[in-house]
């Protein structure tokens, strides 16, 4: 089989490799699509190294179809469309016992310790199958849409941590794929007004198409004035920072009303430091949360939302590349002109 192998120093090359054998309890998936994530790009740049043993097959937003089942596997008939939550929790550690399996102390992850989706075939290890990390889809949707269940699941968990309530005014800072998912989830939760701040004209337009009531170009408009106009000067009820820019942390805190909820969803660039005006949290009684990854329960919710069409994913895929053109796919994802880049083994349309 062909696989895009990360060899370190930014090198990602397509290599011919032996197809994985399927042992007891394991499932072999023919990869239909792997969408690229900002974390993949950080791995390629050498900014994220934990769990990566070179050479590595990365990619964790993946979906496809079952082609082999190992002895003892129940369900998952041949041809079943599947997707996988990449984090495999131990189920026994301090955090797993407290419903925080997303920060499991012994986690193993697809695309990190376990070969991921940038290949023609991916073996799902027995521990992942046994833990319920492999999910069958009730409808055979295009694999690139099912692959987006993974980032959506993180947003689902983000709104568990920072719930949107009916009638809320919500601010989403950044209209990349994560921001657009938060827009849709906020509307499903009953938000009355969703405000999106985004520099890119194309992404602002897409945010409007996905239902955002107000879109703001922060380079030419005052976001604080817009928020004040729509909240009688109080600030929004809930805000989601979906861009890893340290300078935006305080701005997001200032734009949230007293007693409001702030979710610092995006990891911050560089060392992750931001100078925070702590009195904003203290005197305004803000509830500030962070969030990373998702739990299997959130993944199931996300899958149901995608399959039912309550959250749209089709327009999120703005370019498609064959596996052998992985360098162009990475370049497109790094350029951030579109929304999501899908790598599809065997894809032949060169229009992207």
N, C-alpha and C positions, 0 to 999 in steps of 0.2 A: 504494500500500500504506500501511497504518498502521504507525507506529513510535513508540516512547516516546523522545523526544529530550531529552537532558540539555542544558540551556541555561545552566548555572551557577547559583550561589547557591541550591542545593537544589532548583531547578526542573526537574521531569521532566514533560513534557507530551506527550500523544498528538497526533501531527501526521499529516496526509496527505502522503505523499511519492511520488515516482516510483519504480516498481519498478526494481531494478538491471538493467542490461543484462549479458548473459553474453558475455564475450569469449573468445578462444582460451585454452585451458588452465584455464578457470574453471568453477565448478559453482554453480548456483543451488539453494538449499535452502529449501523451505517449512518454516518453523519450527513444530515441534510443541509445544515447551516450552522455556522458559529458567528455570532455577531461580536464585533470588537468593542472592548470596554476601555475606559480611561486607565484602569488598573493594568491591562495588558500593555498599554503604551508606557506606563511607568516601569514595568518589568523590563521592557525592551531598552529603555533609557538607563537602566541600572539603578533606578531610584527605589525599587522595591525588590528585595532579595530573599526575604524570609520564606522558607518553604520551597525555594527553587533550587533544584539540583541539576546542574548542566551535564549533558545536553537535555533540554526539556521540551515537551510539547505543551504549550500553554493554551489558553482558551477555556472559558468557563460558562459562557452564555451559549449553550449548545442544545440542539434537538436533532432528531433523526428517527430511524425505524429499527426495530429489533430484527436482527438477522440470525442470531444464535442464542440459545439458552443453555446454560450449564446444568448439570445434574442437580435436581432438587429445587430448581426455580419454579415457582407456581405463578400463573398468570403470565402476562407479557408474551402473548403468542407471537409467532413470527409475523412480521409486517406491522406490528403495533406501533403507532406514532408515540414517541416518548420525549421527555425532556428531564433534566436532572438538576436538583439543587446541589451546588458544588461542595458545600460544607458538610462533611460527614462527622457528626458529633459522637463522642464516646458514650453519652447517655448516663455516665456515672459520676462525673466530676462535680465540684462545688457549683459551677454555673449551670450545667445541664440539669441538676436537681432543682434549680430555681427558675426554670423556664427561660434560661438565657443561653441556649445551646449555640447561638450565633457567636458567642465568645468562649466556646468550649476550650478548656485548657489542653485538650489532647486532639484537637480537630485535625483532620486530614482533608485536603481539598483537591477537587478536580481542577486541573490547570496549574497546579502547584506540585505537591508531592505525587499526585496521580496524573498520568498523561491526559491532556485535555482534548478539546474539540477541533483544533486546527489540523485535522487529519481526515483521511477517508473513512477510517473505522476507529471507534473508541470502545475500550473494554470498561464496563462498569464493574468494579470489584464487588466481591460477595458482601463485604461489610456495608457498602452503600446500598445494595439491594435489600439486605436484611434490615437495615435501618429505615427503609422506606424513603430513600432519597431519589429513587427513580420513579417518575410519574408517567402514567399512561394518559394520553389525551383522548377524550370521548369523540372528538372529531379530528379528521386528518387534515388539519390546517397546514399551510406551507411552513416548512421547518424554520424559516427565518422569523416568522411570527411567534412560533412556540419558543424559540430561543430567547425572546424578549420577556418571557415569564420571569427569568432570573432577575434582571434589574427591576422589573415591576414589583417583585416580591420584596425587595429592599425598601421600595417606596411604601408598600403596604405596611411593613413593619414600622417605617418612619411615622406613619399616621396612627399607628397603635401607640407609639411613644408620645406623639404630639397630636392628639385627636382633633379633627375638625368637627365642629358641631353645626347643626342646622341654623341657618341665619347668619353664620360668621362672615366676616370680611377677611380674606386670606391674601397674603402677599407671597408670591413665588419669585425669588431672585435667581434668574437664569432660566432660559427656555431651551436648554439642551434636552436630551432624552429623559433625564431624571426630572427636570422641571416640568416637562410636558406630561409625564405620568402624574406628578403631584397636582397639576391642574385638573386632570380628569378625576383623580380620586377625591379631591376637594369638592368638586361638583357632585359626585356620587354621594358624598356625605351630607349634601344639602347646603353648601356654602352659597350665600346670597350674592356675594361679589368676590371675584377673583382678579387680583391685580398682578400683572407680570412685568418685571423689569428685565430688559434684554437689549443689548447693543445691536445685534444682528437683525437687519430688516426682515430677512427670510424667516428667521426663527420667531420674530414678533408676529409675522403674518400667520405662521403655523399655530402659534399659541392662541390667536383669535379664532382660527378654524376649529381648534379643539375646545373652544368654549370660554376662554378667558374674556371677562367683561371689559377690562381696561388693560391696554399694553402701553408700556412706557419705554422710550429711548432715553436712558439716563445721561447720554452725551449731549442731548439737546433739550431735555425737559427736567424739571425738578421733581424727583420721585417723592420727596417729602411733601411738596405742595399737593401732588396728586393724591397721596394717601390721606392728607388732612382734609381734602375736598370730599372724599368718599367716606370719611369716618367722623365727620363733625369735629375734626381736630384731635380726636382721641388716639388714633393709631389702630392698626389692624388687630384682629383677635388672635390670629395665628400667622406665623411666618416661617418659610422654609428657605434656607440659604443653600442653593444648589450650585454654587460656584465657589471653588476653593481659593478665594482671594481674601487674605487676612484683613485688608482695610474695610471689607464689607461687613465684618462681624458687628462692629459698633453701630454702623448705619442700620443694620437689621434690628438690633436691639432698640434703637431710638424710634423706629417706625412701628413698634409693637406697643399696644396700649398697656396700661397698668393691669397686672394680673393676667396678661396675655401669654401665649405660648410661642417659644422660639425653638426651631429645630435646626441645629447646625449640621445639616445633612452631609455636605461635601467635606471631604478631607482637605486640609489647607495645603497650599503649595510650599515647597521647600521644607524647612524643619518643622512646619506646622505651628509656628508661633504667631500669636496675635495679641496686641496690647488691648485689653478689654477695659472699658470704663465700668468697673464693678458696681458703682453707685446706681447705674441704670438698672441693674438687676435688683439691688438692695431696695432702693426707694420705690421702684415701680413694681416690685413683687413679681418679677417675671419668672416664668417657669422655662428654664433653658435646658434642652436635652441634646445629647449627641446620639448617634446611632450608627451601627455598622452591620452590614450583612442582613440576614433574615433567618427565620426559623422554618422548619418544614411546614408548620401550620400556615405561615404567611405565604409560602410557595404554593400551597394548595389553593388558598384564596385567590392568589394572582392567576393561577392556571384557570380557575373557574371564570374569572373576569375576562380573560382573553378569549376563551372558548365561547363564552356567551355573547361576546361582542360588547360588553359593557365598558371595557377599555379598549380603545382602538390601537392596533399595532401596525396595520398595513402601511399607513403613511409615514410611520417612523423610519422605515427602511428606505433610505434615499440613494443608496448605491449598492451594487452587488459585484463581487469579483470571484473568479475561479481561484481555487487553492493555489494553483501554480503562479498566480499573479499576486501573491501575498504582499510583496513589497509595495505595489500600487494601492492595495487595500489599506495598509498601515499608513501610507502617505495621505490617503483620503481621510482616514480617521483622525490623523494628527492635524489636518488642516481645519477641521471643525466647520467646514462650509455646510455640510449636510447635517443629518441627525444621527442615523445609525448606518454603519457599514456592515454588510453581511458577506462572509466568506463561504462560498457554496462549492463544494467539490463537484467538478464536472460542469460547472456553469460555462456557457458558451457565448452569451450575449456580451459583446465588447462595448456596448454603449454605456454600461454602468449606471 
